[in-house]
């Protein structure tokens, strides 16, 4: 599966449907097999299988906890970077107030164009190729603002030069913050851990189905509830680990960009 296919499956929700169907199929097939083998199992083999089951479930719990911790960290990191972006843009807008009238107008126009591009940066569906195109456009806009600021540098002397140097510093910081945001979307948990989690999920589904068949459907409700909880845990890990492209996106902080754009236009 390519990276782009994985992103599109996650955005569409088909990956959750696929996991649910896979778990259900493995569970039913294992149940049927367990029902056929019910009369051939002796006490000793059941005790051995219990040790195996405990080990598998324990390792799965550790892996889920590790994934959840890592995914939560990724989510919080992307959220923090977005807040830092908003603050850095706001700081540039505030510093632009110290510029001469004509320079201020031009800078705010360029900054408004930058924010307009930024609020459309994560429009869905997200394709890696489209993301790269929008990313380059944003980088060019930010770099263009920085070059424009440098072209204004000779016009400022004395105390005005000190204020302008601070403005330049903030523009550089804004560009650096976006670079960090751009890179963060590609910072995900290692694929091998996700593969191990899915493999263990299938093994656990098979174990649950087999045990249900062996025990003639006893505690079927609890078994199904357990599998639902396991699927929900994996779904939460996927959402937290991919907040820009999953259903758990950063709406609360991203909603500030349209407001910021309106504010910039009011300053011109």
N, C-alpha and C positions, 0 to 999 in steps of 0.2 A: 504494500500500500504506500503510495507517495504521500509526501507531506501535505500537498494540496488536497488530495482525496480525504485524508484524515481530518483536515480542518473543515471541509465541507460536510462530512458526515457528522462531526460534532455540532456544527451550527444547525444542521437540519434536525437533529435528534434521532436520526436513524441508528446511530451507534448504540443508543440505549435500548431501542427496540430490538436490534440484533442480539445484544447481550441477553435480553429477557427471553427471546425465542430460543437461543442456544441453551440457556439454563433449563428451560422447560423441556426441550427435546432430550437432553442428556438425562434429566431427572426421570422422565417417563420411560425411556429405554432401560435405564438402570433398574427402575421399579419392576418392569416386566421380567428382567433377568433375575432379580432377587426373588420374585414370586416363584419362578421355575426352580431356583436352587434352594428354596426354603427347606425342603425335606432332607437335603444332603448335608446340611451344615451341622457340625457337632459343637459342643460347648467349648472345647479347646480352641477351635478356629475362631469362634466369636470373641474369646478373650484376647487373642492375638490381634484381631482386627480392631478391637477397642483401643489397644495401645497405638496402633497405626493411625486411627482416626484422631485420637487426642493430639498426636504429634503434628498431623497435617493442619488441624484446626488451630493449634497454638502458633504454628509458623505463619499461617494465614492472618491471624489476628495481629501479630507483630508487623507483618508487611503492610497491612491496612493502616495501622497506627503510624508507621513510618511515612507512608504515602500521604496520609492526611496532614501530618505535620509539615512535610515538604510543600504540599500544595497550598496550605494556609500561608506559609511564608511567601510563596510566589504571589499569591493574591494580595497580601498586605504590601509587598514590595511594589507591585504595579499601581496599587492605589496611592501609595506614598509618592511615587514618581509623578503621577497625574496631579496630585495636590502641589507638588514642587513646581510643575510646569505652570499651573495657574498663578502661583505666587510669583514666579520669575517674570511672567508676562506682565502681571500687574505692577511689579517693581519697575520694569522698563517704561510702562505707560506713565507712572508717577515721576520717574526721572526725566521723561521727555518734557514735563511741564517747565523745567528750568531752561529749555532751549529757546532760541529766538523764535518769533511767531511763525515765520515761513518754514524754518527748519522743523519746528514742532508739528506743523500741519503735515509735512511730507513724511516725517517719521511715524506719526499716528496712522496715516493712510497705509504705509507699508506694514505696520504692525497689525492693522485691521485685516489686511489681506492675508497675513500669516495666520491669524486666529481663525479666519474663515476656512483656510485650508486644513487647519488642525482639527476643527470640529467635525470635518467630513473625513478625517483620516481613517477612522474605524467603522465606516459604513459597511453594512452587511449586504450580501455575503462577502466575506473576506477571502480573497484569493492572494496567495503569496506574491504573484506577479503584480497585481493591482496595488498591493501594499507597498511594494518596492517603488512603483511609479509615483504613488502619492508621497512616499517617504522622500524620494529625490526632489519632488516639487517643494516640499516643506523645507528641506535642507537648503535648496536654492533660495527660497524666500528669506530664510533666516540669515543665510550668508550674504544675500543682497542687502539686507538691513544693516549688517555689520560693515560691509564695504561702504555703504552710503554714510554711515556714521564716521568712518575714518576720513571720508572725503570732506566732511564738515570740520574736522579737527583744527585745521589752520585758522579758522574763523574765531576761535575761542582762546582768549588769553586771560591771565590773572586769575581772579576768583572764578570767573566763568569756566576757565580751563579745568579747575579742580572738579566742578560740578559735571563737566562734560566727561572727564576721565571716569567718574563714577558711573555715568550713563553707559560708556563703552564697556566697562566691566560687567554691568548688568546684562547688556546685549550678548556678550560672550557667554555669560552664565546661562542665559535662556537657550542658546544654541546647544550648549553642553547638556542641559537637562533634557532637551528633546532627543539628543543622541542616545542618552540612557534609556529613555522611554521606548525608542525604536528598537533597541537591542533586547529590551525586557520581554517582548512578545515571543522571542525565540528561546527564552530561558525556561526550559521545562524539565520535569523529572526525567531521568534516563529511560529510554524506551524499553530496555531490558527489564526494568522493574515492573512496568505496565504489563509486559508479556508474561512475566512470572505470576503477576496477580491474576491475569485472565486464565492461565493454565491451572492455577490452584482453584479458581472459581469453578472451572469445569470438573476438576477432581472432586471438589466438595459436593457439587450437584450430583455427581455419579454416586458418591458415598451416601448422600441423603436418599436418593432414589432406591439404591440397593437395600439399605437398612429398612426403608418403608416397605419394600416388597417382601423382605425376609420376615418382618414383623406383622405381616398381613394388614398393612395400612394403619397400624397403631400410631397415634400422635401425628397424623397427617397434617392437621391444622398448624401445629407448632413447627413442623418441618418446613411447611410452605412459608410461614411467617418468618422463620429464620432466613430462608433464601431471599425473601423480599428485603429484609434488613441488610443483608450482605450486598445485594444489588444497589440499594440506596446508598450504602457507604461508598461503593465504587463510583456511583454517579456524583456524589458530593466531591470526591477527590478529583474527578475529571473537571467538574465545574470550577472548583477553587484553583486548580492548576492551570486553567485556560480561561481566565475571566474576560479576556477581550473577545473571545470567539464562542464561549459557551452561553448557556442561559443565565448564568450568574455573572452578568457583566457589571461594569462600574457606572451605572446610570447616575447615581447621586453626585459623583464628582464630575462626570462628563457633561452633566446638565449645566455646569457653570460656564462652559465655553460660549454658548449663545448669549448668556447674560453678559459675559465679558466683552463680546463683540459689540453688543448694544452700548455698553459703557464707553468703549473706545470711540465709537461713532459720535457719541454725545460730547466727547472732549475736543473734537476737531473744529 
